[in-house]
Amino acid sequence: MIFFSKYKHLASIIFIILFATLSNFWIFQIFEYNFLVGELLIIETSLLFLLTLFKKNKAIEILLFLSLISLSYILLVNHYDKGIFSASTIESIQIQERQQYYAHELNKIYKNRIGIFYFDNLRLVFGKISNNFFSALDLNFYFSQAPLIDYGKYSLFFAPLLIIGLLSLLTTLHKFHIIYFFAALSINAFIKLDSKLDSLVMFPLISLCIAIGFIKSLKIIKENILSRKI
Amino acid sequence: MNKLLQVSSVILILIIAFCLRFYNLNSIPAGLHADGASQGYNAFSLLNTSLDRYGQSLPILFRAFGYYQPPLYTYLTIIPVAFFGNSPYSARFISALSGLILIIVTYLLVLILLNKKRGRFLLAGISALTVAIAPWAIFFSRLTVEANLGLLLLVSSLLLFVYSLQKIRFLPIAGFVLGISTHAYYSERLISVIFLPLFILIFKSYFLKFKKWVVFALLLFFITQIPHLVILKSGAFAQRFNQVSSFNHTSGIYPQITGISKIILNNYLIYYSPKNLFFDSDSSLGRTMPGLSVFYNWLLIPFLTGIWWLLKNKSHQFAKVILLLIVLTPLPAAFTDDFFYPLRTLDFLWTLSIVIAVGLLQLYNLIKFNPLKIFLSGSFLLYSLFSLYISYFILFKYEKAESYGYAYIKLMDKLSKYSDKQIVIDSARDSGIGVRLAYLNNYPPREIQNELSPQIKTPYYSGVINTDEVYSINNLTIKPLSFADACQENMIMVGDILSISPKQAEEHKLKLEFEVYDLSGKIALFGYSTHPKSTCPIKSKL
């Protein structure tokens, strides 16, 4: 990536990684919860960042893979969402109501073993997994500044940086970024954390996008504003 | 792609789209929403008297329950009302038809935007299919919403603008259609005034060669805005915006400028959140259906692929126009206070459908083995249609019947037995009951005009609109219920559990005459007869 050419110096790299990972409240809440998880997330952010600099590097890929496995293990062992395969009272009432609608409208398509299994069980489980999966893709969850909501992981100032970084990253995508993205979402689909920590597996990617957005913005300012002749 | 295949693909897509939009349109959604009833009755009134239900001649905006409805939809609804009579079908017809025509316009627009590029027919077909089966498109096409007509006009003007890059004489028509779209829905007012100069700016090197045509187009656009200028100072023009705008938060906990900026940025982000676009199902009105969001969740991958392709090809005319729309179209909704309100962003959702179509094409081209292409495309299409059928044609129909006033339509059957009694129906929580019953009963517009015009407390075009209207339709009186009515002889009081609780019924010696069930099987309305002789002593205690 051309815009990284000036940032190949170690000091710049360290500064950007520190900026991306530590300039938010979220990481400190994660450290408070589990220091090891916080460390792993910072390591993953750094590795993802290095991967954007050095496109092909087996060592980085292996390290990233190992850290992701470790993080998944910790989260799945300690925070596996036990509610995925069982129905709450409200869900049970809803299922009972819907049974009548399905029976009336679908008749034999519903009234058989496969139909009942699909509509009464599978749809619910699939819905819960999808809910967890997509909950990590809520931009407002990371930036919400609504006064009555206790979350808002990053300052709203970072939102434009995230968008710029994300768009920039999309144009120069490394296959490991894609793998990491879907792996993180998949892990998130099966774990349940409280609202302060929810979707923490996305921390490295979001921090990476903010870092790239920051660099890209500096470049835009430098090229379009500072370089203009007065 | 040979011509026969192209034409048959488009016809097949249109048949699918037609079925999804017009199948059981009269009964799904079950009932008729207050806004739809208002538009339907105004159309009926205009057809018969050339006046709206308040007796206003050819309104620029239609006064309704505490706000104004943009006029174009109501004027066009005169045609289905004249042909099919007063029914939910007639009220929804223009929206469904707009949704259908939108598919043809989308197909043509993509063809013209890609101008001689390879694969343009395939992309145009995929775009048309994406719009044809998109949950948002079907959901809003089956509701009486002006936004769908607004979207059609905006996309049509876009088609003309893009075509004007090849034949400049289409530019003035494009300006005119864009101007007309501002009379169809509120979002188009903001989008059009930003879009028009930006489009000219993006292609300035071309338009500079045709300055006269540009001026002519701007002039035509301006002419279409004259009705808005007429009512600009009345308070009616900005009344809806004042109701829903984020700028209402200018005091209290929000410091003025930073507070508003944060709200707008927050709201803007809401519309880009994949969670809201591909997963969150929220069956409240103006949003989506149970179990489905505005797009099928598997479309997340084509969406990201489409964005990636557009960024890679951002210098291309197609990418420029789509990227401009992606940035621009969520703006009107970002300025309002509601959380993720798709109704206000149909233009944005349409744009995203094109992005998804681009992504689908890229993924389709990745697969080299033709039978696998057909198998995967067919599987995803069937899965999508199956999800849609379950969510919309079953769950939405039953679970949302209450929001569309289904019980009040069923009530009419019950009330036919009580033609010798005075009936009071509570309208405290739904100000659309009166106009809904007037519309579905073909109640003469002159009678309604005579009743409603004296009840207007402010000028017809005003920033303040009273909502406490009382409707009298034959032996029905529709008004907020008062237990003083329990002292009237020969009367039936109708309301839901919040209007008349069992305890209140007992207290006022009301006798249960009938119950009206909702489509879900729950009791929605109760009808009680009054017994003033035993009730009136209690009256003094109230």
Interface residues (C-beta under 8 A of the other chain):
Chain A: E97 R98 Q100 Y101 Y102 E105 L106 R123 G127 S130 N131 F133 F134 S135 A136 L137 D138 L139 N140 F141 F143 S144 Q145 A146 P147 L156 A159 I163 L167 L170 T171 L173
Chain B: I253 K262 L265 N266 L269 I270 Y272 S273 P274 K275 N276 F278 F279 D280 G291 N297 L300 L304 I307 W308 L311 K312 F393 I394 L395 Y398 S520 G521
